[in-house]
């Protein structure tokens, strides 16, 4: 009983402390805006990556490689990742992490799902109903996540100190090698068919020359659960800033606009008039390099960032 009282009090404090939060600083000079109907909690980005890869059944070798790449991009392991969720999703996360509250949470969740799906006749309709009901119970149809590395990336620093002439010395062989390694196509299928991920990554350039990497992928699990993940990787003072959205079906409508509103205090992106360059299309890369101001620099930085988006 005592533990329940303490947990209830902590939940109240967490929710109340963020009730009026609008703009928070996640790193010196980097601010994000929390939507009025959302709150947030923090976590360790490297642990988030590891846990996400474990949940998707990546091998330990793949996990170790990805963590090394993230650290090379300036992540020290002391950063905070910011998950932007509904109050219900945050409250239920706390309940699931408490051994006493979890039992009550599980019962309530099962009762809720049963009330929604017990009348479904086919396996497909029942499975679809269960997935939607689980998301509804946690009010977790859409959430956002953001982080930025503490330290500059050595490679980004080097690229930004190189002259245009030095960047222009990139050979055709180097271009081919980079395009092969940093493919814009996302097509991952785990050998045990636990999940599939398909999508694409592109370089996005605004009319004023600002650029970022956009990744959009559809992730489907064997259980039938699927969602869309949209992420923007933005270079900021030789560091990588990330904002991403995970959403379910109709809740993905206008998700990019909501992502923009979150990062607006720091990054001004005009979503109108953006030019898209497909990294896998040779002509797109030639157009970028030959016709866009600082095109070589953008090409080199983007090719580096493609491999470390998480």
Secondary structure, 3 states (H helix, E strand, C coil): CHHHHHHHHHHHHHHHHHCCCCEEEEECCEEEECCCCCEEEEECHHHHHHHHHHHCCCCHHHHHHHHHHHHHCCCCCCCCEEEEECHHHHHHHHHHCCHHHHHHHHHHHHHHHHHHHCCCCCHHHHHHHHHHHHHHHHCCCEEEEEEECCCCCHHHHHHHHCCHHHHHCCCHHHHHHHHHHCCCEEEEECCCCCEEEEEEEEEEECCCCCEEEEEEEEEEECCCCEEEEEEEEEEECCEEEEEEEEECHHHHCCHHHHHHHHHCCCCCCCCCCCEEEECCCHHHHHHHHHHCCCHHHHHHHHHHHHCCCC
